[in-house]
Amino acid sequence: MDAEIPLSPEDRAILDLEGPTIAGHTCKVVLMGQDAPDVDALRDSIATRLDAAPQLRWRLGGSPDAPVWVPGGEVDLERQVTLVPLDAPLDEPGLRAEVARLFEQRLDRERPLWQLDVVPYANGAAIVWRIHHALADGTMAMRFAQALLWDAVATTPPPAAARPHHDPEHAAADARRRRHLAGFLAREFSRSREHTPFDGHIGRRREIAFARVELAPLHDAAREKADATVNDAVLAIVAGALRRWVLARHGHLGEVRVRVPVSLHHEGDDEGNRDSFFAVALPLNEPDPLERLRIVHAETAVRKADHDAETMDELLRDLGAISPRLRAFADRIESSPRRFAVNVSNVPGPRTPVSVLGVPVDELHSIAEIGERHALRVAVVSVAGLLCFGFCADPGIVEDLQAMADGVVAEAELLTA
């Protein structure tokens, strides 16, 4: 029997977050057209490929005070991969409601912490794959998808390799970060001046919304008009969508601070969670899409040049080494709704078209859980020339979520016009 594996501090913190109102998993929604594979074909395929992702055999063990991963063991695919029984295939609103219903459920901790459900959909079928965040972050979930789902021709770009600590360039970056520590603290620990409509005590219910945007026109517009990146453009059009939604329902709002996760994975690592973040203020008071993009680009350029995400990771790890209670205190400070209001993540997916058992994937959406006093979250994943947006919210605080998602499409059209 393989040796038990203690959970990393990051995995343990995520596991501890789950409770009556917060689910601990992330979710991938794979939309396929006609002739989508049935649940039996998926089970048979996954059974032959499961060894390529051994973490998906792991179960939780140990004690509540010292949880561990227990490797190996058989996986009952009759229970892990299921068909959602429906009277008729769902239309798009029905699919969003079904994804929300599944997302609200908790994964069975007596089994491997993932669940794949096949949902009959008007255009074909949807695969709704929930994976506990303690087992995988967004980057690792994409690796799992390549291992278990995508046909062999699919490729998912690996994250940039992390630089070793003895690298002279890394040492120079360390020195530069120390010189700019004051700026880092001012940026990352500043507070929003305004209360946002996304700050509230969340319940158990969720609402889901989807949007899709062509990647190439957005990439070209960002580069040509503002020397900006696709990530900058994503933040700019999300800012525009939030602006539209806020103006229609709550009136004026000057800015919203968003947390931007940054993957620190390197090729070949097997850590379930290896990311950090930086915070950016989105200018919701700016009506011009291009000017919003320029403002966002200027903000993110400073964070990237000064390696704010890496500095935050090192700071929190150092605090944890000194005192776990000190690390927990810092995490609570960073989780304040005045530090950030919305989490906006962007994970690279396959660059080439992908298929499952020969059936092309039309869209791939990621859904990430919200948090206490953070009632909205936006997750973006790219696939074969598309940027697919997944919105998750507490409907008791953030109503009419699909209108917000539709705003992303409208803002992308304005920016690329």
Residue pairs with C-beta under 8 A, 6 or more apart in sequence:
1 72
2 71
2 72
3 71
4 61
4 62
4 68
4 69
4 70
4 71
5 58
5 68
5 69
5 71
6 62
6 66
6 67
6 68
6 69
7 15
7 67
7 68
7 69
7 134
8 271
8 272
8 273
9 320
9 324
9 327
10 272
10 273
10 274
11 134
11 135
11 272
11 273
12 67
12 134
13 331
14 24
14 132
14 133
14 134
14 273
15 24
15 60
15 67
15 132
15 134
17 24
17 371
18 24
18 106
20 204
21 202
21 203
21 204
21 372
22 202
22 369
22 370
22 371
22 372
23 103
23 104
23 105
23 106
23 369
24 106
24 107
24 132
24 133
24 134
24 369
25 103
25 107
25 113
25 114
25 130
25 131
25 132
25 133
25 369
26 130
26 131
26 132
26 133
26 136
26 137
26 138
26 141
26 366
26 367
26 368
26 369
26 379
27 99
27 102
27 103
27 128
27 129
27 130
27 131
27 366
27 367
27 368
27 390
28 127
28 128
28 129
28 131
28 141
28 145
28 364
28 365
28 366
28 367
28 381
29 99
29 126
29 127
29 128
29 129
29 210
29 363
29 364
29 365
29 366
29 367
29 390
30 126
30 127
30 129
30 145
30 149
30 356
30 361
30 363
30 364
31 121
31 123
31 124
31 126
31 361
31 362
31 363
31 364
31 365
32 124
32 125
32 126
32 127
32 356
32 359
32 360
32 361
32 362
33 123
33 124
33 359
33 360
33 362
34 123
34 124
35 124
35 359
36 124
36 125
36 356
36 359
37 45
37 125
37 356
37 357
37 359
38 83
38 118
39 81
39 82
39 83
39 118
41 357
42 81
42 116
42 118
42 127
42 356
42 357
43 77
43 78
43 81
45 148
45 357
46 77
46 81
46 116
46 148
47 77
49 147
49 148
50 56
50 57
50 75
50 148
52 147
52 148
53 143
53 144
53 147
53 148
54 71
54 72
55 69
55 135
55 136
55 140
55 144
55 270
55 272
56 75
56 112
56 114
56 135
56 144
56 148
57 71
57 72
57 73
57 75
57 112
58 69
58 70
58 71
58 112
58 113
58 135
59 69
59 70
59 73
59 110
59 111
59 112
59 113
60 67
60 68
60 69
60 70
60 109
60 113
61 67
61 68
61 69
61 70
62 68
75 112
76 111
79 111
80 111
80 112
80 114
80 115
80 116
81 116
81 118
82 115
82 116
82 117
82 118
83 117
83 118
83 120
84 98
84 102
84 117
84 118
84 119
84 120
84 128
86 119
86 120
88 120
89 120
89 121
89 122
90 97
90 98
90 119
90 120
90 121
90 122
91 122
92 122
92 210
93 402
95 119
95 121
95 126
96 207
96 208
96 209
96 210
96 402
97 208
98 119
98 128
99 119
99 126
99 128
99 208
99 367
100 205
100 206
100 207
100 208
102 117
102 128
102 130
103 130
103 206
103 208
103 367
103 369
103 392
104 204
104 205
104 206
107 113
107 114
107 115
107 130
107 132
108 115
113 131
113 132
113 134
113 135
114 129
114 130
114 131
114 132
114 135
115 129
115 130
116 127
116 128
116 129
116 130
117 127
117 128
117 129
117 130
118 125
118 126
118 127
118 128
119 125
119 126
119 127
119 128
123 362
124 359
124 362
127 149
127 356
129 145
129 149
131 141
131 144
133 273
133 369
134 272
134 273
135 272
136 144
136 272
136 273
137 261
137 263
137 265
137 272
137 273
137 274
137 275
138 261
138 263
138 275
138 345
138 347
138 366
138 368
138 379
138 381
139 159
139 263
139 265
139 274
139 275
139 347
140 265
140 271
140 272
140 273
141 347
141 366
142 156
142 347
142 348
142 349
142 350
142 381
143 156
145 156
145 349
146 154
146 155
146 156
146 350
149 356
150 156
150 350
150 354
150 355
150 356
151 354
151 355
151 356
151 357
151 358
153 352
153 355
154 350
154 352
154 353
154 354
154 355
155 350
155 351
155 352
156 348
156 349
156 350
156 351
157 348
157 351
158 265
158 266
158 267
159 263
159 264
159 265
159 266
159 267
159 348
160 266
161 266
161 267
162 264
162 265
162 266
163 169
163 170
163 173
164 170
173 307
173 310
176 306
176 307
177 184
177 306
177 307
177 310
177 311
180 306
181 311
183 302
183 306
184 306
184 308
184 311
184 312
187 278
187 279
187 302
187 303
187 308
188 278
188 279
188 308
188 312
188 334
189 333
189 339
190 257
190 279
190 339
191 336
191 338
191 339
192 255
192 256
192 257
192 281
192 337
192 338
192 339
192 340
192 341
193 254
193 255
194 253
194 254
194 255
196 253
196 256
196 337
196 341
196 342
197 246
197 249
197 250
197 253
197 397
197 398
198 256
198 337
198 341
198 342
198 374
198 375
198 376
198 397
198 398
199 337
199 341
199 373
199 374
199 375
200 373
200 375
200 394
200 396
200 397
201 372
201 373
202 370
202 371
202 372
202 373
202 374
202 375
202 394
202 396
202 397
203 394
203 396
205 394
205 395
205 396
206 370
206 392
206 393
206 394
206 395
207 392
207 393
207 394
207 395
207 398
207 401
208 367
208 390
208 391
208 392
208 401
209 390
209 391
209 393
209 401
209 402
209 404
209 405
210 363
210 365
210 388
210 389
210 390
210 391
210 402
210 405
211 388
211 389
211 391
211 405
211 406
211 408
211 409
212 363
212 386
212 387
212 388
212 389
212 409
213 237
213 386
213 387
213 389
213 408
213 409
213 412
214 385
214 386
214 387
214 412
215 230
215 382
215 385
215 386
215 387
216 385
217 412
217 416
218 230
218 233
218 234
218 237
218 387
218 412
218 415
218 416
219 230
219 233
220 416
221 233
221 415
221 416
222 228
222 229
222 230
222 232
222 233
222 236
222 293
222 297
222 415
223 229
225 290
225 293
225 415
226 232
226 290
226 293
226 294
226 297
227 297
228 236
228 293
228 294
228 296
228 297
229 297
229 300
230 346
230 387
231 260
231 300
231 346
232 293
232 296
232 297
232 300
233 293
233 412
233 415
234 344
234 346
234 380
234 387
235 258
235 260
235 280
235 282
235 296
235 300
235 344
236 289
236 292
236 293
236 296
236 411
236 415
237 289
237 408
237 411
237 412
237 415
238 258
238 282
238 344
238 378
238 408
238 411
239 256
239 282
239 283
239 284
239 286
239 292
239 296
240 289
240 292
240 407
240 408
240 410
240 411
240 414
240 415
241 404
241 405
241 406
241 407
241 408
241 410
241 411
242 256
242 282
242 284
242 342
242 404
242 407
243 253
243 284
243 287
244 403
244 404
244 407
244 410
244 411
245 400
245 403
245 404
245 407
246 252
246 253
246 284
248 403
249 399
249 400
252 285
253 284
253 285
254 283
254 284
254 285
255 281
255 282
255 283
255 284
255 285
256 281
256 282
256 284
256 341
256 342
257 279
257 280
257 281
257 282
257 338
257 339
257 340
257 341
258 279
258 280
258 281
258 282
258 340
258 341
258 342
258 343
258 344
259 277
259 278
259 279
259 339
259 340
259 342
259 343
259 344
260 277
260 278
260 279
260 280
260 300
260 303
260 344
260 345
260 346
261 275
261 276
261 277
261 343
261 345
262 275
262 276
262 277
262 278
262 309
263 274
263 275
263 347
264 274
264 275
264 276
264 309
264 310
264 313
265 271
265 274
265 275
276 309
276 310
276 312
276 313
276 316
277 309
277 312
278 300
278 303
278 308
278 309
278 312
279 339
279 340
280 296
280 299
280 300
280 303
281 299
282 292
282 296
283 292
283 295
283 296
286 292
286 295
289 411
289 414
289 415
290 415
293 415
302 308
303 309
315 330
316 327
316 330
316 331
319 326
319 327
319 330
320 326
320 327
333 339
335 371
335 372
335 374
336 373
337 373
337 374
340 374
341 374
341 376
342 374
342 376
342 377
342 378
343 368
343 371
343 374
343 377
343 378
344 377
344 378
344 379
344 380
345 366
345 368
345 378
345 379
345 380
346 380
346 381
346 382
347 366
347 379
347 380
347 381
347 382
348 381
348 382
349 364
349 381
349 382
349 383
350 383
350 384
351 382
351 384
352 384
353 360
353 361
353 384
354 360
354 361
354 364
354 383
354 384
355 361
361 383
361 384
363 383
363 386
363 388
364 381
364 383
364 386
364 388
365 379
365 381
365 388
365 389
365 390
366 379
366 380
366 381
366 388
366 390
367 379
367 390
367 392
368 377
368 379
368 390
368 392
369 377
369 392
370 376
370 377
370 392
370 393
370 394
371 377
375 393
375 394
375 397
375 398
376 391
376 392
376 393
376 394
376 397
376 398
377 391
377 392
377 393
378 389
378 390
378 391
378 392
379 389
379 390
379 392
380 387
380 388
380 389
380 390
381 387
381 388
381 390
382 388
389 405
389 408
391 401
391 402
391 404
391 405
393 401
395 401
398 404
